[in-house]
Amino acid sequence: MIVLDKVTKSYLTLRGRKVVFRDLSLEIPEGVNVALIGRNGAGKSTLMRLLSAVDLPDKGKVITKARLSWPVGLTGGLQQNLTGRDNVKFVCRIQGVRKAGMREKIRYVEEFAEIGSYFDQPVYTYSSGMRARLGFGMSMAFDFDYYLIDEVMSVGDANFKAKSRQVFRERLQSSKVIIVTHNMQRVLQMCDIAVHLEDGQATIYDNVREGVAAYRAIRDAHNPPRLDPEAVDDDDAAEEELAAVLDNKVPASHERRAPAARAAARRRARRLAAGGNR
């Protein structure tokens, strides 16, 4: 179980201090796949950082015996002046991995990331793609009870994406996920519970469909749908990279699927404008 006990979290902004959560209490049961859903700015990514201990609460505690990953593929935590190899060593020490275990993790990440001699160069010399490869390789090098995923997790070319999907699929044989996503179809397909965030409060739905309905009702109340032939609802979008991990298939590229999606949206708009469902 993951327990948040009266957690308060705020950030200092140019307009003053922004309070994201105030005295938030929450219990997430163990052994389930969890979706964190809510409108933009509701605090989904903040909660993800608190769960992973990437960020700490102002007050209150996050209590769990489970092993939670940092957000999969996170690159913001990489030490820019250290080499890729030394970044892996640093994480190994934090995770309590020593000697032979550390050498094995270093070997794994070096082979997985496929960045060649750059593995022994400072991270600030890397391209964004290299940093993403290193970050994803480090995420997959360690076993966790929960893997935390914030929207996008796959990077690199087709071969690297295929390898990433295969490794992540293997991890999910014995682990669960906590995901932040706006793709409600993905939530319905893979999650056991939904945690809906709104106005600094969290509501747990054991019935995921009820959680999705609550999210959509609040979203549409604040942002009424507009008749836009170019708009594509997130529920109608093609499967994301995470779908390929779970469904064992490679999705079409954004370039191939975008024209078809726009065409479908135009057909729906024409039907609505004509006042019928033909």
C-alpha positions as CSV (number, residue, x, y, z in Angstrom):
1,M,0.0,0.0,0.0
2,I,1.1,3.6,-0.7
3,V,-0.1,6.1,1.8
4,L,0.0,9.9,1.6
5,D,-0.6,11.3,5.1
6,K,-1.7,15.0,5.2
7,V,0.7,16.0,2.4
8,T,1.1,19.7,1.5
9,K,3.1,20.7,-1.6
10,S,3.6,24.1,-3.0
11,Y,5.9,25.9,-5.5
12,L,7.2,29.5,-5.6
13,T,6.2,31.2,-8.8
14,L,6.5,34.8,-10.1
15,R,3.0,35.4,-8.9
16,G,3.6,34.1,-5.4
17,R,3.4,30.6,-3.9
18,K,1.2,28.1,-5.7
19,V,-0.3,25.4,-3.5
20,V,-0.8,22.2,-5.4
21,F,-1.9,20.0,-2.5
22,R,-2.9,21.0,1.0
23,D,-3.3,18.2,3.7
24,L,-3.9,15.6,1.0
25,S,-4.5,12.1,2.4
26,L,-4.7,9.1,0.1
27,E,-4.3,5.3,0.2
28,I,-3.4,3.4,-2.9
29,P,-3.9,-0.3,-2.5
30,E,-1.1,-2.7,-3.5
31,G,-1.0,-5.0,-6.5
32,V,-3.0,-2.8,-8.9
33,N,-2.3,-0.7,-12.0
34,V,-3.1,2.9,-11.2
35,A,-4.1,5.8,-13.5
36,L,-3.5,9.4,-12.3
37,I,-6.0,11.5,-14.2
38,G,-7.2,15.1,-14.2
39,R,-7.1,18.3,-16.1
40,N,-3.9,20.1,-16.9
41,G,-2.6,21.7,-13.8
42,A,-4.5,19.4,-11.4
43,G,-1.2,18.1,-9.9
44,K,-0.7,14.7,-11.7
45,S,3.0,15.1,-12.4
46,T,3.5,16.7,-9.0
47,L,2.0,13.6,-7.3
48,M,4.1,11.4,-9.5
49,R,7.3,13.2,-8.3
50,L,6.2,12.9,-4.7
51,L,5.5,9.2,-5.1
52,S,8.9,8.6,-6.6
53,A,10.7,10.9,-4.1
54,V,12.1,13.0,-6.9
55,D,10.4,15.8,-5.0
56,L,9.5,16.1,-1.3
57,P,6.4,17.4,0.4
58,D,6.4,20.7,2.3
59,K,4.5,18.9,5.1
60,G,3.2,15.4,5.7
61,K,4.6,12.0,4.6
62,V,4.5,9.5,1.8
63,I,4.6,6.0,3.4
64,T,5.2,2.8,1.6
65,K,7.3,-0.4,1.7
66,A,6.9,-0.9,-2.1
67,R,9.8,-0.1,-4.4
68,L,8.8,2.7,-6.7
69,S,10.8,3.8,-9.7
70,W,11.6,7.3,-10.6
71,P,9.5,8.4,-13.7
72,V,10.6,6.0,-16.4
73,G,13.0,7.6,-18.8
74,L,13.5,10.7,-16.6
75,T,16.5,12.7,-17.8
76,G,16.1,15.7,-15.5
77,G,17.8,13.9,-12.7
78,L,21.0,13.1,-14.6
79,Q,24.1,14.8,-13.3
80,Q,25.2,16.9,-16.3
81,N,28.9,17.1,-15.4
82,L,29.2,13.3,-14.8
83,T,29.7,10.8,-17.5
84,G,27.0,8.3,-18.3
85,R,29.0,5.6,-16.5
86,D,29.3,7.7,-13.4
87,N,25.6,8.5,-13.4
88,V,24.9,4.8,-13.3
89,K,27.4,4.3,-10.5
90,F,25.7,7.2,-8.6
91,V,22.2,5.6,-8.9
92,C,23.6,2.2,-7.9
93,R,24.9,3.7,-4.7
94,I,21.5,5.2,-4.0
95,Q,19.9,1.9,-4.7
96,G,22.3,0.0,-2.5
97,V,24.0,-1.9,-5.3
98,R,27.7,-2.5,-4.8
99,K,30.7,-4.3,-6.4
100,A,29.7,-7.1,-8.8
101,G,26.1,-5.9,-8.8
102,M,27.2,-2.4,-9.8
103,R,29.5,-3.7,-12.6
104,E,26.5,-5.7,-14.0
105,K,24.2,-2.6,-13.9
106,I,26.9,-0.5,-15.7
107,R,27.3,-3.2,-18.4
108,Y,23.6,-3.5,-18.8
109,V,23.0,0.3,-19.3
110,E,26.0,0.7,-21.5
111,E,24.8,-2.0,-23.9
112,F,21.2,-1.0,-23.7
113,A,21.7,2.8,-24.3
114,E,23.8,2.2,-27.4
115,I,25.6,5.5,-27.2
116,G,29.1,4.2,-27.8
117,S,32.1,6.2,-26.5
118,Y,29.7,8.9,-25.2
119,F,29.0,6.6,-22.3
120,D,32.3,7.9,-20.9
121,Q,31.7,11.6,-21.8
122,P,29.9,14.2,-19.6
123,V,26.1,14.1,-20.0
124,Y,26.1,17.8,-21.0
125,T,27.8,16.7,-24.3
126,Y,24.8,14.4,-25.1
127,S,22.0,15.1,-27.6
128,S,18.5,14.9,-26.1
129,G,18.1,11.5,-27.7
130,M,21.3,10.2,-26.0
131,R,20.1,11.5,-22.7
132,A,16.7,9.8,-23.2
133,R,18.4,6.5,-24.1
134,L,20.6,6.7,-21.0
135,G,17.6,7.6,-18.8
136,F,15.5,4.8,-20.1
137,G,18.3,2.2,-19.8
138,M,18.8,3.2,-16.2
139,S,15.1,2.8,-15.5
140,M,15.1,-0.7,-16.9
141,A,18.3,-1.7,-15.1
142,F,16.6,-1.9,-11.8
143,D,13.6,-4.0,-10.6
144,F,10.7,-2.1,-9.0
145,D,7.3,-3.1,-7.6
146,Y,5.8,-0.1,-9.5
147,Y,7.1,1.6,-12.6
148,L,6.0,5.3,-12.8
149,I,5.2,6.5,-16.3
150,D,4.5,10.2,-17.1
151,E,2.8,10.2,-20.6
152,V,5.7,9.2,-22.9
153,M,8.2,6.5,-22.3
154,S,9.6,5.4,-25.7
155,V,12.5,7.1,-27.5
156,G,14.9,6.5,-30.2
157,D,14.7,4.8,-33.6
158,A,12.5,1.8,-34.5
159,N,15.0,-0.8,-33.3
160,F,15.6,0.9,-30.0
161,K,11.8,1.3,-29.5
162,A,11.3,-2.4,-30.2
163,K,14.0,-3.3,-27.7
164,S,12.5,-0.9,-25.1
165,R,9.0,-2.3,-25.5
166,Q,10.3,-5.9,-25.1
167,V,12.3,-5.1,-21.9
168,F,9.4,-3.2,-20.4
169,R,7.0,-5.9,-21.2
170,E,9.2,-8.4,-19.3
171,R,9.3,-6.0,-16.3
172,L,5.5,-5.9,-16.2
173,Q,5.3,-9.7,-15.7
174,S,6.1,-9.1,-12.0
175,S,5.5,-5.3,-11.5
176,K,2.7,-2.8,-11.7
177,V,2.5,0.7,-13.2
178,I,1.3,4.1,-12.1
179,I,0.7,6.2,-15.1
180,V,-0.1,9.8,-15.9
181,T,-2.0,10.1,-19.2
182,H,-4.8,12.0,-21.0
183,N,-5.6,8.9,-23.1
184,M,-8.7,7.6,-21.4
185,Q,-8.9,4.5,-23.7
186,R,-5.5,3.5,-22.4
187,V,-6.8,4.0,-18.8
188,L,-9.8,1.8,-19.4
189,Q,-7.7,-0.9,-21.0
190,M,-4.9,-1.3,-18.6
191,C,-5.7,0.2,-15.2
192,D,-7.4,-1.4,-12.2
193,I,-8.2,1.9,-10.3
194,A,-8.2,5.6,-11.2
195,V,-7.1,8.5,-9.0
196,H,-8.9,11.6,-10.1
197,L,-7.2,14.9,-9.1
198,E,-9.2,18.1,-9.0
199,D,-8.8,21.3,-6.9
200,G,-6.0,19.8,-4.8
201,Q,-8.1,16.8,-3.8
202,A,-7.9,13.1,-4.9
203,T,-10.8,10.7,-5.4
204,I,-10.1,7.0,-5.9
205,Y,-12.4,5.0,-8.2
206,D,-12.3,1.3,-8.0
207,N,-14.6,1.4,-11.0
208,V,-12.3,2.9,-13.6
209,R,-15.2,3.8,-15.9
210,E,-16.7,5.9,-13.2
211,G,-13.4,7.7,-12.7
212,V,-13.1,8.4,-16.5
213,A,-16.7,9.7,-16.5
214,A,-15.9,12.0,-13.6
215,Y,-12.8,13.3,-15.4
216,R,-14.7,13.9,-18.6
217,A,-17.6,15.7,-16.9
218,I,-15.3,18.2,-15.2
219,R,-13.0,18.6,-18.3
220,D,-16.0,19.3,-20.5
221,A,-17.6,21.7,-18.0
222,H,-14.4,23.8,-18.0
223,N,-13.6,23.4,-21.7
224,P,-16.8,22.7,-23.7
225,P,-16.1,20.7,-26.9
226,R,-15.9,22.8,-30.0
227,L,-16.8,21.9,-33.6
228,D,-13.3,21.9,-35.1
229,P,-12.7,19.7,-38.2
230,E,-9.0,19.7,-37.4
231,A,-9.5,18.6,-33.7
232,V,-8.9,15.0,-32.7
233,D,-10.3,13.9,-29.3
234,D,-7.7,12.0,-27.2
235,D,-10.1,9.1,-26.9
236,D,-10.1,8.7,-30.7
237,A,-6.3,8.9,-31.1
238,A,-4.4,5.9,-32.2
239,E,-2.6,3.8,-29.5
240,E,0.4,5.3,-27.9
241,E,3.8,3.7,-27.4
242,L,2.6,2.3,-24.1
243,A,-0.1,0.4,-26.0
244,A,2.6,-1.3,-28.1
245,V,4.3,-2.4,-24.9
246,L,1.2,-4.0,-23.5
247,D,-0.4,-5.2,-26.7
248,N,2.8,-6.5,-28.4
249,K,2.4,-4.5,-31.6
250,V,4.1,-1.6,-33.2
251,P,1.9,1.5,-33.6
252,A,1.8,3.6,-36.8
253,S,4.0,6.7,-36.7
254,H,2.5,10.1,-36.0
255,E,3.1,11.1,-39.6
256,R,1.1,8.2,-40.9
257,R,-1.8,8.3,-38.5
258,A,-2.4,12.1,-38.4
259,P,-3.9,12.5,-41.9
260,A,-6.4,9.7,-41.3
261,A,-7.3,11.1,-37.9
262,R,-7.9,14.5,-39.4
263,A,-10.0,13.1,-42.2
264,A,-12.2,11.2,-39.7
265,A,-12.6,14.4,-37.7
266,R,-13.7,16.3,-40.8
267,R,-16.3,13.5,-41.6
268,R,-17.7,13.8,-38.1
269,A,-17.9,17.6,-38.4
270,R,-19.7,17.4,-41.7
271,R,-22.2,15.0,-40.2
272,L,-22.9,17.2,-37.2
273,A,-23.2,20.3,-39.4
274,A,-25.7,18.5,-41.6
275,G,-27.7,17.6,-38.5
276,G,-27.6,13.9,-39.0
277,N,-25.6,10.8,-38.3
278,R,-25.1,9.6,-41.9
